[in-house]
Each structure stands twice: as structure tokens, then as C-alpha cells.
Amino acid sequence: MVNTPLNDSDPKKSEAGEPAGSASQAAGPTQGTAADGAKTLQEIVAALQAEVADLKDKWLRAHAEVDNIRKRAEREREEAAKYSITKLARDIVAVGDNFQRAIDAVPAGAADKDPALKSFLDGVTMTERELLNVLDRHGIKRVQPMNEQFNPHLHQAVAQVPRTDVPSGTIVEVYQAGYTIEERVLRPAMVGVAQGGPKPAGVPDGAGPVPPPANENTPPA
């Protein structure tokens, strides 16, 4: 029998005699791939979390904006309901002025001497009172600021009256009543304001003379 020499390229020898290091070298890339995969997964999770946080922030902002729009619309609707009659109210209060002029035109004591005049005066007075009640039910109130301190937001000063018996800035004449509608001034009261009197309560000593009321409609001193 002829002995066949061994060949290094023999598949059996290669399989049986493969070094152990080859297996570790093959495992190395596999471990690296797993680590890279874990790292990539963490990055994906982090990116998704950031996206969720961003979307939540946008949702909260959008919700707040919608809520603000709703509140603004409600406020505008309420104001429209309150002040929609403003123009009509200005015309109606002028009617009330005429009732007041008719009442003031009757001399004091004259109605007691004339039954017909008294009946007429009572009728005008009752009509004016009912008109004021109707206006009040719609949020419109008359402003009669006699003996009050001047308020430029409610009153229009048309005269300055020298008076030393009342504090400066006190309203001593009301030439035309004012009106308010809810929280707004419908028409300022036309008034005469005292000047030359003592300081109003609350003004510190040494503050100097009380200046005329700060109103653009105040006549020059």
C-alpha cells in the first residue's frame, strides 16, 4: 500500500486543526455590533423622548392660546351685551334732562298755590322717576355729585367758584347731571368747583395751595 502524504490543504485537517483564536476573532465583531446596536437604540429612545416633550410643550401652548381666545371672546360678548345700548342711552338721558328742566322751572311754593300746576308737576316728577328706574335696570345710573370732591373721570369742570367755606375741589354747582353705564362714563356731569377754601382732607400740611381740578375742560383761572 502506498502511503499518501498529508496535505496542509486537506479540509479535514483544516477543520480539526483550526486555532482557537479564530473563534475569538469571529466573536469580536459580533460583540461590537451588539454594542453599536444598543447605542443606536438609546439614541432613538432619547430622540423620541425629546420629540414627545416638544409635542407636549406645543400642545400646552396651543391649549393655553385656545383658552385665551375663548376668554377674550366671552369678555367681548359680555361687553357687547353691556354697552350695545350706549348710543341709544345717550339720546334717552337727554330726555331725562328735559324732565329735570321742567321740574326746576317751577318756582318754589308755586305748585302749592295752584292745584293744576301741582298735578302737572307731580306727573312730570313721577315720569322722570320711572325713566330713571328703567335706565337703572339697564345699568345706567345718574350722577349727581353735589358737595363731592371733583373727579376728572366722572365730572367735567366748567367753572371755578370762589368759596372759602368748603374745601378746594368740592363741587358746589351741578349744571347738568352725569350718567354712567356699568363701569363706564356715559356722560360726565358738568359742574362748578370751589377754589380758595381749605385743603381737602388727606392733603399733607405744607403741600401748598390746592391746584384747580385737572380736567382738560376746566376753564383757565
DOTORDO-329906 format. One record per atom (N, C-alpha, C, O): x negated, y negated, z; residue in one letter. Coordinates in steps of 0.02 Angstrom, whole numbers, plus 50000, padded with zeros to 5 digits. Atoms other than C-alpha are relative to their C-alpha. Layout:
BEGIN
XYZA
...
This chain:
BEGIN
499565006050000M
500005000050000M
499564993950000M
499034993850032M
500405006250005V
499384982649957V
500304995050049V
500894993550047V
499785005149952N
499474970150097N
500074993249965N
499594990849935N
499885006650031T
500244953750036T
499784994650049T
500024994350105T
500265005249954P
499324939050109P
500574995250020P
501044994049983P
499505004949974L
500314926850216L
499934993449963L
499384991349945L
499995006450036N
500814910750132N
500304994750046N
500834995450076N
499765005549955D
500974894650225D
500684997349979D
501054994350019D
499355002850024S
502444890350118S
500575004950010S
501125003649987S
499484995049989D
503404905650172D
500564996850041D
500424994150094D
499455003249963P
505124899550228P
500085002750069P
500244998950115P
499914997149934K
505194911550371K
499494997350049K
499654995750106K
500525002649956K
503534905650439K
500154992850017K
500044990650074K
499865007149988S
504074887650420S
500554999350052S
500534995050096S
499455000649952E
505674890750514E
499775002350069E
499964999250119E
500204997449934A
504854900950651A
499474995950032A
499464995150093A
500575003449970G
503334890750673G
500064992550000G
499554989150006G
499935007350002E
504064873050664E
499864997150069E
500124999750119E
500195002849934P
503334862350803P
500604997150035P
501094995150004P
499455002649959A
504444856650947A
500084992549992A
500624989850003A
499975007350008G
504004838650912G
500474997849946G
500744992349948G
499565001850055S
505024839050755S
500704998850025S
501044994250002S
499335000849972A
506624841150856A
500084993450037A
500594990250031A
499965006349963S
506224826250968S
500004994149953S
500314989049966S
500015005550048Q
505834815750817Q
500684999249967Q
500894993749951Q
499345000350030A
507524820250744A
500514997150048A
500984993750027A
499535002649950A
508404815950907A
499924992650010A
500404989250029A
500135007149988G
507594798850917G
500464995449961G
500784991249992G
499555004350037P
508564790650776P
500725000650022P
501104995850018P
499314999149978T
510184798150842T
500144995950062T
500674992850066T
499915004049939Q
509954790051013Q
500024992649984Q
500414988950013Q
500005007050019G
509544773550933G
500654997949967G
500904992449979G
499365001550033T
511094774250825T
500564999550051T
500994995150045T
499495000349947A
512174777750980A
499954993550039A
500464990450054A
500105006349963A
511414762851072A
500244994149959A
500574989549984A
499785005450044D
511704751750922D
500764999849996D
501074994549995D
499274999650004G
513504757950912G
500324997250063G
500824993750059G
499745002649937A
513794754151097A
499944992450002A
500394988950026A
500105007350000K
513064736751075K
500504996749953K
500784991549970K
499525002850047T
514154733550924T
500705000150029T
501084995350018T
499344999649969L
515694739251020L
500094994650052L
500624991550056L
499975005349950Q
515294727351162Q
500104993149967Q
500484989049991Q
499935006350035E
515114713151039E
500714999249973E
500994993749975E
499325000350026I
516794717450960I
500494998350056I
500934994250048I
499555001349943V
517634717851131V
499944992850023V
500444989550037V
500105007049979A
516844701151179A
500324995249950A
500644990349971A
499705004450051A
517394693351014A
500765000150005A
501094994949999A
499284999649993L
519164699851038L
500254996450062L
500774993150060L
499825003549939Q
519224693251216Q
499984992449989Q
500424988850013Q
500055007250015A
518644676151156A
500574997749956A
500854992349966A
499455001850044E
519954676251020E
500664999950038E
501074995550027E
499404999949959V
521304681051145V
500044993750043V
500574990650049V
500015006049959A
520764666951260A
500174993849959A
500544989449982A
499875005750043D
520784654651115D
500744999749980D
501044994349980D
499294999850018L
522514660251059L
500454998350059L
500964994950051L
499615001649941K
523164659151237K
499984992550013K
500494989550030K
500065007249990D
522484641351252D
500444996349950D
500784991549968D
499595003350052K
523314636451087K
500745000950015K
501134996350005K
499294998849984W
524944644451143W
500234995550057W
500774992650055W
499835004349943L
524924634951308L
500074992749977L
500534989249999L
499965006950025R
524574618651217R
500644998949958R
500984993849965R
499405000650042A
525964621851091A
500635000050044A
501104996350031A
499434999749955H
527164626351232H
500094993350037H
500654990850044H
499975006549966A
526724610251325A
500254994649953A
500644990349973A
499795004950049E
526954600051167E
500755000549986E
501114995549982E
499284998950012V
528664607751134V
500404997650060V
500944994650052V
499655002249940D
529154604351315D
500024992450003D
500534989550022D
500015007450001N
528614586151298N
500494997349949N
500834992349962N
499535002250051I
529604584351138I
500725000750024I
501144996350013I
499324998949974R
531134591751222R
500184994750052R
500744991950050R
499875005149949K
530984579951371K
500094993149969K
500534989349990K
499945006650033R
530704564951258R
500674999449964R
500994994149966R
499365000250035A
532234569551155A
500584999150050A
501064995550036A
499485000749949E
533284571351313E
500024992950026E
500564990050036E
500035006849975R
532674554551377R
500294995049950R
500664990549968R
499745004550052E
533054546051211E
500765000849994E
501114995949982E
499284998950004R
534774554051208R
500364996750058R
500904993750050R
499705003249941E
535134548051385E
500004992449992E
500504989150008E
500035007250009E
534544530451344E
500494997649947E
500804992449953E
499525001850052A
535584530251186A
500714999950028A
501114995550011A
499344999949969A
537104535151289A
500114994150047A
500664991450051A
499945005549952K
536734521751419K
500064993349965K
500474989149984K
500075006850029Y
536314507251305Y
500314999349931Y
500204994249898Y
499705000550067S
537304510951147S
500524994449996S
500674991949942S
499485005250000I
538624498051201I
499704993250016I
500074988550030I
500325006349981T
537344484251232T
500274994049960T
500444988849988T
499785005650042K
537864473551084K
500734998250015K
500894992350021K
499315001349983L
539714475451123L
500064996750069L
500464992250079L
499975002749932A
539384471851307A
499834992650002A
500134988850040A
500195007150001R
538544455251266R
500604995749978R
500694990150003R
499425003750022D
540114449751175D
500554999950053D
500904994950062D
499474999549951I
541274455751312I
499864995550061I
500324992450087I
500155004249941V
540354446751454V
500134992749985V
500254988850031V
499835006950017A
540624430551358A
500744998750014A
500934993150032A
499295000749982V
542494433651382V
500064998950075V
500464994850098V
499995001049928G
542164435251568G
499794993050020G
500054990250068G
500205006949986D
541284418351564D
500604995349991D
500684990650030D
499425004350011N
542874410551493N
500515000650056N
500824995750075N
499564999249942F
543914417951633F
499744996050059F
500124992650094F
500295003649944Q
542714410751759Q
500064992449990Q
500194988850038Q
499925007250013R
542764393651675R
500724997750013R
500834992350040R
499305001849988A
544664393751680A
500154999650074A
500514995150096A
499895000249927I
544634397751866I
499674993950031I
499974990650073I
500365005749972D
543334384451904D
500314993349980D
500224988350013D
499715006350024A
544314371551805A
500594997750044A
500784991950041A
499435001849956V
545744371851932V
499734996650062V
499344999650099V
500255003549940P
545414358752067P
500195003750064P
500715007050067P
499864996749936A
545324365052244A
500644997350031A
500744991250036A
499375001949969G
547034364952326G
500564998449951G
501144997949972G
499485001750049A
547954360952164A
500505005749992A
501105004449983A
499554994350010A
548674378452148A
500505000750057A
501055003250047A
499544999549943D
549444377352322D
500594995149993D
501124996250022D
499485005050009K
550464362252267K
500455001549940K
500994998749934K
499634998650061D
551054369452102D
500095007649994D
499615011149977D
499904992750004P
551844386952104P
499845002949932P
499575008449928P
500154997550067A
551694388751916A
499255000549989A
499015005449961A
500724999950007L
549864384351920L
499705005550042L
499225008950022L
500264994749957K
549584396152065K
500125006949968K
499685011249970K
499864993750033S
550424410251970S
499525001149942S
499265006649932S
500474999550056F
549354406551818F
499305001650025F
498955005949996F
500674998949973L
547764405851923L
499925007150026L
499405010250017L
500034993149974D
548174422252009D
499955005049942D
499585010049947D
500034995550057G
548464430451840G
499315000249968G
499055005549950G
500675000450030V
546794424351771V
499505003450046V
499055007050023V
500464997049952T
545894429651931T
500055007749999T
499545011150000T
499914992850002M
546644447151925M
499735003049934M
499445008449934M
500264997650065T
546214448851740T
499245000250001T
498945005049976T
500735000149996E
544414443851773E
499755005750044E
499255008950028E
500214994749955R
544294456051918R
500045006849966R
499605011149974R
499924993650035E
544954470351811E
499475000749946E
499215006249935E
500534999750050L
543724465851673L
499345002050032L
498985006150004L
500624998349966L
542284466651797L
499995007350023L
499475010650021L
499964993049980N
542904483451860N
499875004649940N
499535009749947N
500114996050060V
542944490351683V
499264999949981V
498975005149965V
500715000550016L
541194483851650L
499585004150048L
499105007450029L
500384996449949D
540584491351813D
500035007649987D
499545011149999D
499944992950014R
541234508551763R
499545002249943R
499385008049936R
500464998550055H
540114507451610H
499294997750015H
498874997049970H
500695001749980G
538574502351709G
499814992849991G
499224991149994G
500145007150011I
538734483651678I
500214996250062I
500794996650083I
499865003449937K
538614472751833K
499834992549993K
499354990649959K
500115007250001R
538744454051858R
499464998250051R
499425001150105R
500525002549956V
537264444851936V
500184992950020V
500184988449978V
499865006649973Q
537734430152048Q
499484998650055Q
499605000250113Q
500585000249954P
536074425652130P
499964993850045P
499424991850065P
500015006149959M
536584410452232M
499655001450067M
499795006350100M
500394999749937N
535384407552379N
499495005750001N
499215007250054N
500524994950003E
534244421652321E
499354996949975E
499354991449947E
500635002350027Q
532404419852279Q
499985001149925Q
500235006149900Q
500044999650073F
532044416752096F
499615006249979F
499075007650006F
500324994150028N
531614432451998N
499984999149925N
500504999349892N
500045001350072P
530954429351822P
500265005649957P
500395004749897P
499754994350039H
531544446651769H
500764999949996H
501065003049952H
499275000149998L
533354442951814L
500304993149987L
500884992549969L
499735006850002H
533524424051808H
499634995749949H
499044996949934H
500295004850046Q
533214410151685Q
500074993150031Q
500634990550038Q
499985006549968A
532744393751768A
500094994549947A
499694993949901A
499875005550047V
533494378851676V
499934993250034V
499974988150000V
500085006449965A
533254365651811A
499635001350065A
499675006750095A
500324999949934Q
532204361951964Q
500344994650042Q
500384988850022Q
499605004349958V
533194354252107V
499614998250062V
499425002750100V
500355001949938P
532314344052243P
500425001650061P
500974999050070P
499664998049938R
532824352052408R
499485001350053R
498995005050042R
500474998949945T
531934351652574T
500305004450055T
499965006350103T
499664996249948D
533224361552674D
499975007549987D
500195011550029D
500064992950017V
532874378252586V
499305001349975V
498974996749950V
500674998450025P
531254387252541P
499954998749925P
500434999649887P
500125001050072S
530494382952373S
500105006749964S
499935012049989S
499864994050039G
531014395152238G
500685002950013G
500865007949982G
499324997649987T
532764397552311T
500474997649945T
500424991849924T
499505001950051I
534174397452184I
500564996250035I
500904998950079I
499495004249968V
535334383152232V
500564998249952V
501074995449973V
499475001250048E
536354381852072E
500025006049952E
499505008549930E
499914994750050V
537074395451959V
500454997049945V
501054996049956V
499635003150055Y
537594388051792Y
500375005349958Y
500895003949928Y
499684994550037Q
538004404751711Q
499795006650031Q
499195007850040Q
500164993649970A
538114421951788A
499615004449952A
499695003949891A
500374995250041G
536944435451727G
500335006950003G
500795008050042G
499744993250001Y
537284453651688Y
499435004949989Y
498945003549954Y
500474994450012T
536324469951695T
500395005949974T
500985006749989T
499714993850024I
536674486151605I
499525005650019I
498975006149993I
500434994949970E
535994501051701E
499394996650030E
499454992350073E
500615002949971E
534164496751737E
499734994149959E
499204991549975E
500245005450043R
534014483351602R
500404993650010R
500984993850031R
499665006549998V
534444464951597V
500384999149935V
500094999149881V
499595001450058L
535894461951480L
499974992649982L
499924990749924L
500055007250009R
535854443251505R
499764996950065R
500074998050117R
500235003049938P
534844433151632P
500474994650024P
500804991349983P
499595005349972A
535764421551749A
499644993349990A
499044992850000A
500285006750009M
535504403051710M
500084996250066M
500634995350091M
499995002549931V
535024394751874V
499594993650007V
499184991849965V
500415005649978G
534344379251959G
499625002150062G
499915005250108G
500434997549947V
532884382352077V
499744994250043V
499544989050018V
500215005249953A
532434372352233A
499244999249998A
498875004149989A
500715001449993Q
530744363952245Q
499904994650052Q
500354990650064Q
500155004949948G
529904353652381G
500165002250069G
500044998450117G
499824997649934G
530514364152525G
499435004050032G
498885004250005G
500524996049966P
529554375252648P
499825006149959P
500175008049912P
500234993950035K
528594390452592K
500505005750013K
500785006350067K
499574994149989P
529624406152566P
499685004750050P
499075004750058P
500264995149952A
529444419852696A
499535004749965A
499665007049909A
500484995450028G
527924430552666G
499424996549966G
498924999849949G
500555003650030V
526834416852590V
499524998050055V
499734994750102V
500485001549946P
525224415252696P
499884992550006P
499944988749958P
500175007049988D
524764398752776D
499374998149961D
498935002249951D
500585002350038G
523534388252679G
500025002049928G
499535000849891G
499964997950069A
524144395252515A
500164994249953A
500164995049892A
499865005750042G
524574377752456G
500744999749982G
501125004250001G
499305000750019P
526214371652384P
500225005749955P
499845008449916P
499724994650041V
527344384352305V
500104997449929V
500444992449920V
499925002350069P
527224382752115P
500715001149976P
501085005050005P
499334998950029P
528794381552008P
500065007349977P
499555010649966P
499904993050022P
529544398351955P
499665001249934P
499684997149889P
500374998250061A
528514407251824A
500495002849950A
500625008849947A
499524997950052N
529764407751682N
499884995849939N
499824989649944N
500145003750060E
529474403051503E
500554994949984E
500444990349945E
499455004650013N
531164394351504N
500064994650053N
500524990550051N
499985005249949T
530764383651656T
499834993349969T
499334992849933T
500175006650029P
530814365151608P
499394997350033P
499254999150090P
500605002949971P
529224355251637P
500174995850061P
500704992850064P
499885003849939A
529044347151808A
499974992649987A
500064988650033A
